Amino acid sequence: MGKGGRSKRIDVVYSTNPNFQYSEEEEDVAETLPPSQQKLYVSLDKKQRGGKVVTLVEGFVGNDDDLSDLGKALKNACGVGGSAKEGEILLQGDHRDKSVKFLESKGYIVKRKGG
């Protein structure tokens, strides 16, 4: 076991079985669904953002790398900054129309949420 191996098995206290092998739980890696099976929601949000308006894209199912790639492409298409984390993509400003058109062109099922 490498460095830090003991901290991962903190739940095991003691085993009297001489043949006991500790097995670490594997992390569930979210598999990215194809765009045609994903339903994304595009909305406008300004809660807890100091009055600034952001376009919020929610509902992405997949791993963080694919989310980051989609976020980067979306930010590039809209010409704005933002972030992509925890299944959400934030774009600075109101870019709902551009976002919906871009995501639909990539094959995603897109719904507008809110007003």
LUMPA-509087 format. One record per residue: residue in one letter; y, z, x of N, C-alpha, C in turn. Coordinates in steps of 0.001 Angstrom, whole numbers, plus 500000, padded with zeros to 6 digits. Last residue first. Layout:
kolpa->a; n_Y->Y; n_Z->Z; n_X->X; ca_Y->Y; ca_Z->Z; ca_X->X; c_Y->Y; c_Z->Z; c_X->X
...
REM end
This chain:
kolpa->g; n_Y->532230; n_Z->483482; n_X->460882; ca_Y->533199; ca_Z->482583; ca_X->460277; c_Y->533415; c_Z->481379; c_X->461029
kolpa->g; n_Y->528665; n_Z->483761; n_X->461688; ca_Y->530010; ca_Z->484282; ca_X->461449; c_Y->530912; c_Z->483206; c_X->460882
kolpa->k; n_Y->526998; n_Z->481325; n_X->463600; ca_Y->526950; ca_Z->482648; ca_X->462974; c_Y->528381; c_Z->483140; c_X->462806
kolpa->r; n_Y->525328; n_Z->478260; n_X->463565; ca_Y->526591; ca_Z->478976; ca_X->463754; c_Y->526518; c_Z->480281; c_X->462981
kolpa->k; n_Y->522347; n_Z->477385; n_X->465196; ca_Y->522985; ca_Z->477869; ca_X->463964; c_Y->524299; c_Z->478535; c_X->464343
kolpa->v; n_Y->520235; n_Z->474967; n_X->466626; ca_Y->521441; ca_Z->475782; ca_X->466757; c_Y->521998; c_Z->476123; c_X->465384
kolpa->i; n_Y->517535; n_Z->474212; n_X->468485; ca_Y->517917; ca_Z->474398; ca_X->467089; c_Y->519079; c_Z->475384; c_X->467110
kolpa->y; n_Y->517827; n_Z->472019; n_X->471324; ca_Y->517731; ca_Z->473351; ca_X->470737; c_Y->518097; c_Z->473298; c_X->469260
kolpa->g; n_Y->518216; n_Z->469617; n_X->472664; ca_Y->517040; ca_Z->469755; ca_X->471823; c_Y->516854; c_Z->471121; c_X->471176
kolpa->k; n_Y->520520; n_Z->469026; n_X->473964; ca_Y->519395; ca_Z->469467; ca_X->474814; c_Y->518130; c_Z->469719; c_X->473996
kolpa->s; n_Y->522204; n_Z->468592; n_X->471876; ca_Y->521843; ca_Z->467432; ca_X->472701; c_Y->520678; c_Z->467757; c_X->473636
kolpa->e; n_Y->522530; n_Z->471194; n_X->470990; ca_Y->521783; ca_Z->470262; ca_X->470150; c_Y->521353; c_Z->469027; c_X->470943
kolpa->l; n_Y->524131; n_Z->472157; n_X->473087; ca_Y->522794; ca_Z->472721; ca_X->472879; c_Y->521930; c_Z->471810; c_X->472008
kolpa->f; n_Y->526485; n_Z->470586; n_X->472716; ca_Y->525728; ca_Z->470546; ca_X->473974; c_Y->524293; c_Z->471029; c_X->473774
kolpa->k; n_Y->527307; n_Z->471306; n_X->470118; ca_Y->527001; ca_Z->469913; ca_X->470440; c_Y->526128; c_Z->469817; c_X->471694
kolpa->v; n_Y->527724; n_Z->474081; n_X->470468; ca_Y->526753; ca_Z->473607; ca_X->469486; c_Y->526337; c_Z->472171; c_X->469816
kolpa->s; n_Y->529763; n_Z->474067; n_X->472412; ca_Y->528477; ca_Z->474716; ca_X->472682; c_Y->527394; c_Z->474190; c_X->471753
kolpa->k; n_Y->531891; n_Z->472820; n_X->471121; ca_Y->531319; ca_Z->472209; ca_X->472322; c_Y->529920; c_Z->472773; c_X->472601
kolpa->d; n_Y->532292; n_Z->474746; n_X->469055; ca_Y->531960; ca_Z->473355; ca_X->468746; c_Y->531303; c_Z->472659; c_X->469932
kolpa->r; n_Y->532890; n_Z->477176; n_X->470461; ca_Y->531742; ca_Z->477071; ca_X->469554; c_Y->531332; c_Z->475617; c_X->469322
kolpa->h; n_Y->534634; n_Z->478255; n_X->472296; ca_Y->534003; ca_Z->476972; ca_X->472602; c_Y->532778; c_Z->476763; c_X->471722
kolpa->d; n_Y->537092; n_Z->480301; n_X->472977; ca_Y->536443; ca_Z->479777; ca_X->471771; c_Y->535924; c_Z->478372; c_X->472050
kolpa->g; n_Y->536482; n_Z->482332; n_X->475968; ca_Y->537265; ca_Z->481518; ca_X->475048; c_Y->536434; c_Z->481035; c_X->473866
kolpa->q; n_Y->533861; n_Z->482288; n_X->478183; ca_Y->535212; ca_Z->482790; ca_X->477978; c_Y->535984; c_Z->481827; c_X->477089
kolpa->l; n_Y->530629; n_Z->482789; n_X->477011; ca_Y->531584; ca_Z->481818; ca_X->477518; c_Y->532980; c_Z->482337; c_X->477213
kolpa->l; n_Y->527529; n_Z->484278; n_X->477533; ca_Y->528927; ca_Z->484496; ca_X->477163; c_Y->529777; c_Z->483416; c_X->477803
kolpa->i; n_Y->524298; n_Z->484361; n_X->476369; ca_Y->525215; ca_Z->483612; ca_X->477220; c_Y->526616; c_Z->483834; c_X->476674
kolpa->e; n_Y->521481; n_Z->486540; n_X->476387; ca_Y->522755; ca_Z->486110; ca_X->475823; c_Y->523547; c_Z->485317; c_X->476859
kolpa->g; n_Y->519262; n_Z->487697; n_X->477559; ca_Y->519059; ca_Z->486796; ca_X->476432; c_Y->520325; c_Z->486290; c_X->475776
kolpa->e; n_Y->520355; n_Z->489168; n_X->479730; ca_Y->519719; ca_Z->489845; ca_X->478595; c_Y->519607; c_Z->488952; c_X->477356
kolpa->k; n_Y->522968; n_Z->486872; n_X->480655; ca_Y->522061; ca_Z->487981; ca_X->480942; c_Y->521526; c_Z->488560; c_X->479645
kolpa->a; n_Y->525446; n_Z->485011; n_X->481930; ca_Y->524187; ca_Z->484847; ca_X->481197; c_Y->523267; c_Z->485983; c_X->481604
kolpa->s; n_Y->529003; n_Z->484434; n_X->481590; ca_Y->527834; ca_Z->485059; ca_X->482195; c_Y->526616; c_Z->484813; c_X->481318
kolpa->g; n_Y->531933; n_Z->482522; n_X->482548; ca_Y->531152; ca_Z->483340; ca_X->481638; c_Y->529984; c_Z->483963; c_X->482358
kolpa->g; n_Y->534387; n_Z->479860; n_X->482503; ca_Y->533556; ca_Z->480875; ca_X->483134; c_Y->532791; c_Z->481641; c_X->482085
kolpa->v; n_Y->534384; n_Z->476339; n_X->481572; ca_Y->534883; ca_Z->477716; ca_X->481546; c_Y->533950; c_Z->478634; c_X->482338
kolpa->g; n_Y->533567; n_Z->473768; n_X->480783; ca_Y->534619; ca_Z->473928; ca_X->481780; c_Y->535220; c_Z->475315; c_X->481810
kolpa->c; n_Y->531470; n_Z->473117; n_X->479190; ca_Y->532693; ca_Z->473578; ca_X->478515; c_Y->533854; c_Z->473762; c_X->479488
kolpa->a; n_Y->529579; n_Z->472379; n_X->481072; ca_Y->529915; ca_Z->471433; ca_X->480003; c_Y->531224; c_Z->471819; c_X->479312
kolpa->n; n_Y->529423; n_Z->474745; n_X->482581; ca_Y->529893; ca_Z->473512; ca_X->483209; c_Y->530345; c_Z->472504; c_X->482157
kolpa->k; n_Y->528309; n_Z->476460; n_X->480731; ca_Y->529637; ca_Z->476765; ca_X->481283; c_Y->530261; c_Z->475521; c_X->481908
kolpa->l; n_Y->525846; n_Z->475134; n_X->480426; ca_Y->526747; ca_Z->475292; ca_X->479283; c_Y->528175; c_Z->475590; c_X->479745
kolpa->a; n_Y->524715; n_Z->475392; n_X->482966; ca_Y->524951; ca_Z->474056; ca_X->482409; c_Y->525954; c_Z->474112; c_X->481258
kolpa->k; n_Y->524563; n_Z->478199; n_X->483110; ca_Y->525345; ca_Z->477460; ca_X->484091; c_Y->525694; c_Z->476068; c_X->483567
kolpa->g; n_Y->522823; n_Z->478752; n_X->480999; ca_Y->524181; ca_Z->479289; ca_X->480996; c_Y->525090; c_Z->478523; c_X->481939
kolpa->l; n_Y->520499; n_Z->477505; n_X->481938; ca_Y->521121; ca_Z->477029; ca_X->480706; c_Y->522575; c_Z->477501; c_X->480633
kolpa->d; n_Y->520044; n_Z->479095; n_X->484233; ca_Y->520252; ca_Z->477649; ca_X->484357; c_Y->520943; c_Z->477072; c_X->483125
kolpa->s; n_Y->519688; n_Z->481617; n_X->483059; ca_Y->520780; ca_Z->481410; ca_X->483996; c_Y->521093; c_Z->479925; c_X->484151
kolpa->l; n_Y->517362; n_Z->481138; n_X->481611; ca_Y->518584; ca_Z->481539; ca_X->480911; c_Y->519795; c_Z->481274; c_X->481788
kolpa->d; n_Y->515609; n_Z->480634; n_X->483707; ca_Y->515896; ca_Z->479566; ca_X->482753; c_Y->517162; c_Z->479863; c_X->481950
kolpa->d; n_Y->515651; n_Z->483187; n_X->484904; ca_Y->516053; ca_Z->481996; ca_X->485663; c_Y->516420; c_Z->480846; c_X->484733
kolpa->d; n_Y->514662; n_Z->484955; n_X->482968; ca_Y->516064; ca_Z->485043; ca_X->483363; c_Y->516548; c_Z->483815; c_X->484133
kolpa->n; n_Y->512519; n_Z->483342; n_X->480507; ca_Y->512783; ca_Z->484168; ca_X->481680; c_Y->514248; c_Z->484056; c_X->482108
kolpa->g; n_Y->512954; n_Z->483451; n_X->476884; ca_Y->512489; ca_Z->482901; ca_X->478151; c_Y->512835; c_Z->483809; c_X->479304
kolpa->v; n_Y->514810; n_Z->482691; n_X->474217; ca_Y->513523; ca_Z->483299; ca_X->474542; c_Y->513017; c_Z->482660; c_X->475820
kolpa->f; n_Y->518003; n_Z->483322; n_X->472940; ca_Y->517216; ca_Z->482600; ca_X->473932; c_Y->515945; c_Z->483374; c_X->474248
kolpa->g; n_Y->519740; n_Z->484596; n_X->471183; ca_Y->518441; ca_Z->484173; ca_X->470684; c_Y->517586; c_Z->483432; c_X->471683
kolpa->e; n_Y->523225; n_Z->483565; n_X->471375; ca_Y->522143; ca_Z->484549; ca_X->471340; c_Y->520840; c_Z->483890; c_X->470917
kolpa->v; n_Y->526267; n_Z->483058; n_X->472736; ca_Y->525056; ca_Z->482310; ca_X->472394; c_Y->523893; c_Z->483286; c_X->472512
kolpa->l; n_Y->529622; n_Z->483496; n_X->472037; ca_Y->528371; ca_Z->484183; ca_X->472314; c_Y->527206; c_Z->483330; c_X->471833
kolpa->t; n_Y->532748; n_Z->483139; n_X->473343; ca_Y->531727; ca_Z->482459; ca_X->472565; c_Y->530404; c_Z->483055; c_X->472997
kolpa->v; n_Y->535370; n_Z->485567; n_X->473152; ca_Y->534287; ca_Z->484908; ca_X->473878; c_Y->533367; c_Z->484207; c_X->472883
kolpa->v; n_Y->538678; n_Z->486714; n_X->473467; ca_Y->537690; ca_Z->486052; ca_X->472622; c_Y->536640; c_Z->485403; c_X->473518
kolpa->k; n_Y->540134; n_Z->489907; n_X->474124; ca_Y->539778; ca_Z->488563; ca_X->474573; c_Y->538665; c_Z->488008; c_X->473690
kolpa->g; n_Y->540467; n_Z->492521; n_X->473431; ca_Y->541179; ca_Z->491530; ca_X->472648; c_Y->540886; c_Z->490100; c_X->473048
kolpa->g; n_Y->538697; n_Z->493900; n_X->475114; ca_Y->540126; ca_Z->493993; ca_X->475354; c_Y->540932; c_Z->492935; c_X->474613
kolpa->r; n_Y->536202; n_Z->493821; n_X->474165; ca_Y->536516; ca_Z->492890; ca_X->475235; c_Y->538029; c_Z->492855; c_X->475490
kolpa->q; n_Y->535086; n_Z->494979; n_X->471887; ca_Y->535033; ca_Z->495682; ca_X->473166; c_Y->535285; c_Z->494757; c_X->474357
kolpa->k; n_Y->534695; n_Z->491948; n_X->470225; ca_Y->534531; ca_Z->493396; ca_X->470189; c_Y->534381; c_Z->493938; c_X->471601
kolpa->k; n_Y->534838; n_Z->489300; n_X->469829; ca_Y->535946; ca_Z->489905; ca_X->470574; c_Y->535871; c_Z->491420; c_X->470561
kolpa->d; n_Y->533053; n_Z->486266; n_X->469432; ca_Y->533021; ca_Z->487718; ca_X->469537; c_Y->534243; c_Z->488195; c_X->470299
kolpa->l; n_Y->531496; n_Z->483751; n_X->467594; ca_Y->532714; ca_Z->484168; ca_X->468276; c_Y->532725; c_Z->485685; c_X->468288
kolpa->s; n_Y->528239; n_Z->482243; n_X->468093; ca_Y->529253; ca_Z->482969; ca_X->467332; c_Y->530452; c_Z->483282; c_X->468214
kolpa->v; n_Y->525189; n_Z->480683; n_X->467703; ca_Y->526483; ca_Z->480603; ca_X->468380; c_Y->527516; c_Z->481295; c_X->467499
kolpa->y; n_Y->521814; n_Z->481118; n_X->468225; ca_Y->522929; ca_Z->481439; ca_X->467335; c_Y->524218; c_Z->481445; c_X->468145
kolpa->l; n_Y->518879; n_Z->479127; n_X->468481; ca_Y->519994; ca_Z->479816; ca_X->469118; c_Y->521127; c_Z->479999; c_X->468113
kolpa->k; n_Y->515563; n_Z->478928; n_X->468419; ca_Y->516687; ca_Z->478938; ca_X->467486; c_Y->517788; c_Z->479783; c_X->468114
kolpa->q; n_Y->513128; n_Z->476898; n_X->469942; ca_Y->514088; ca_Z->477998; ca_X->470065; c_Y->515223; c_Z->477832; c_X->469058
kolpa->q; n_Y->511528; n_Z->474742; n_X->469997; ca_Y->510988; ca_Z->475932; ca_X->469329; c_Y->511954; c_Z->477109; c_X->469385
kolpa->s; n_Y->512794; n_Z->472822; n_X->471479; ca_Y->512582; ca_Z->472518; ca_X->470065; c_Y->512028; c_Z->473708; c_X->469285
kolpa->p; n_Y->512756; n_Z->473884; n_X->474142; ca_Y->513983; ca_Z->473899; ca_X->473328; c_Y->513748; c_Z->473665; c_X->471843
kolpa->p; n_Y->509806; n_Z->475933; n_X->474705; ca_Y->510513; ca_Z->474654; ca_X->474768; c_Y->511727; c_Z->474671; c_X->473834
kolpa->l; n_Y->510139; n_Z->479295; n_X->475992; ca_Y->509707; ca_Z->478372; ca_X->474947; c_Y->510433; c_Z->477039; c_X->475119
kolpa->t; n_Y->509217; n_Z->480868; n_X->478911; ca_Y->510277; ca_Z->480157; ca_X->478231; c_Y->509693; c_Z->479173; c_X->477226
kolpa->e; n_Y->507709; n_Z->483998; n_X->478953; ca_Y->507531; ca_Z->482561; ca_X->479137; c_Y->508576; c_Z->481841; c_X->478300
kolpa->a; n_Y->508483; n_Z->486901; n_X->480622; ca_Y->508700; ca_Z->486134; ca_X->479398; c_Y->508562; c_Z->484651; c_X->479708
kolpa->v; n_Y->506161; n_Z->488765; n_X->482152; ca_Y->507165; ca_Z->487760; ca_X->482427; c_Y->507292; c_Z->486904; c_X->481180
kolpa->d; n_Y->505468; n_Z->492049; n_X->482273; ca_Y->505368; ca_Z->490896; ca_X->481394; c_Y->506512; c_Z->489947; c_X->481710
kolpa->e; n_Y->504141; n_Z->493375; n_X->485248; ca_Y->505303; ca_Z->493175; ca_X->484390; c_Y->505080; c_Z->491943; c_X->483532
kolpa->e; n_Y->501088; n_Z->495102; n_X->485330; ca_Y->501860; ca_Z->493926; ca_X->485681; c_Y->503012; c_Z->493777; c_X->484702
kolpa->e; n_Y->500456; n_Z->498347; n_X->486380; ca_Y->500669; ca_Z->497458; ca_X->485245; c_Y->501512; c_Z->496282; c_X->485709
kolpa->e; n_Y->498199; n_Z->498938; n_X->489044; ca_Y->499560; ca_Z->498932; ca_X->488532; c_Y->499639; c_Z->497976; c_X->487359
kolpa->s; n_Y->495400; n_Z->500904; n_X->489291; ca_Y->495887; ca_Z->499548; ca_X->489049; c_Y->497274; c_Z->499637; c_X->488423
kolpa->y; n_Y->493471; n_Z->502791; n_X->491459; ca_Y->494698; ca_Z->502752; ca_X->490674; c_Y->495127; c_Z->501309; c_X->490511
kolpa->q; n_Y->490170; n_Z->503465; n_X->491211; ca_Y->491112; ca_Z->502517; ca_X->491797; c_Y->492341; c_Z->502482; c_X->490900
kolpa->f; n_Y->487665; n_Z->505817; n_X->491833; ca_Y->488868; ca_Z->505484; ca_X->491075; c_Y->489739; c_Z->504524; c_X->491866
kolpa->n; n_Y->485347; n_Z->506823; n_X->492811; ca_Y->485482; ca_Z->505370; ca_X->492810; c_Y->486742; c_Z->504902; c_X->492078
kolpa->p; n_Y->485384; n_Z->509553; n_X->492407; ca_Y->485489; ca_Z->509066; ca_X->493791; c_Y->485682; c_Z->507544; c_X->493863
kolpa->n; n_Y->487253; n_Z->511197; n_X->490037; ca_Y->486332; ca_Z->510074; ca_X->490193; c_Y->486466; c_Z->509526; c_X->491608
kolpa->t; n_Y->489256; n_Z->512950; n_X->489717; ca_Y->488047; ca_Z->513466; ca_X->490364; c_Y->487010; c_Z->512370; c_X->490564
kolpa->s; n_Y->492654; n_Z->512435; n_X->490235; ca_Y->491436; ca_Z->511897; ca_X->489661; c_Y->490249; c_Z->512450; c_X->490439
kolpa->y; n_Y->495969; n_Z->513311; n_X->489386; ca_Y->494788; ca_Z->513577; ca_X->490187; c_Y->493583; c_Z->512979; c_X->489475
kolpa->v; n_Y->498265; n_Z->511949; n_X->488317; ca_Y->498386; ca_Z->513214; ca_X->489017; c_Y->497190; c_Z->513419; c_X->489938
kolpa->v; n_Y->500066; n_Z->509142; n_X->487606; ca_Y->498734; ca_Z->509597; ca_X->487975; c_Y->498881; c_Z->510868; c_X->488800
kolpa->d; n_Y->502738; n_Z->508480; n_X->487342; ca_Y->502059; ca_Z->509017; ca_X->486171; c_Y->500661; c_Z->509551; c_X->486490
kolpa->i; n_Y->503593; n_Z->507284; n_X->489689; ca_Y->504024; ca_Z->508646; ca_X->489437; c_Y->503293; c_Z->509279; c_X->488256
kolpa->r; n_Y->503289; n_Z->504895; n_X->491090; ca_Y->502155; ca_Z->505536; ca_X->490424; c_Y->502434; c_Z->507008; c_X->490150
kolpa->k; n_Y->505595; n_Z->504140; n_X->492334; ca_Y->505150; ca_Z->503334; ca_X->491207; c_Y->504010; c_Z->503999; c_X->490456
kolpa->s; n_Y->505870; n_Z->505797; n_X->494491; ca_Y->506794; ca_Z->505987; ca_X->493373; c_Y->506361; c_Z->505199; c_X->492147
kolpa->r; n_Y->503978; n_Z->504860; n_X->496291; ca_Y->503746; ca_Z->506136; ca_X->495609; c_Y->504649; c_Z->506306; c_X->494403
kolpa->g; n_Y->505044; n_Z->502531; n_X->497371; ca_Y->503862; ca_Z->502453; ca_X->496524; c_Y->503629; c_Z->503723; c_X->495728
kolpa->g; n_Y->507065; n_Z->502439; n_X->499209; ca_Y->507432; ca_Z->502650; ca_X->497819; c_Y->506259; c_Z->502611; c_X->496864
kolpa->k; n_Y->505551; n_Z->500138; n_X->501394; ca_Y->506584; ca_Z->501142; ca_X->501196; c_Y->506936; c_Z->501252; c_X->499719
kolpa->g; n_Y->502213; n_Z->499252; n_X->500422; ca_Y->503450; ca_Z->499141; ca_X->501176; c_Y->504390; c_Z->500287; c_X->500875
kolpa->m; n_Y->498814; n_Z->500000; n_X->500831; ca_Y->500000; ca_Z->500000; ca_X->500000; c_Y->501239; c_Z->500000; c_X->500868
REM end
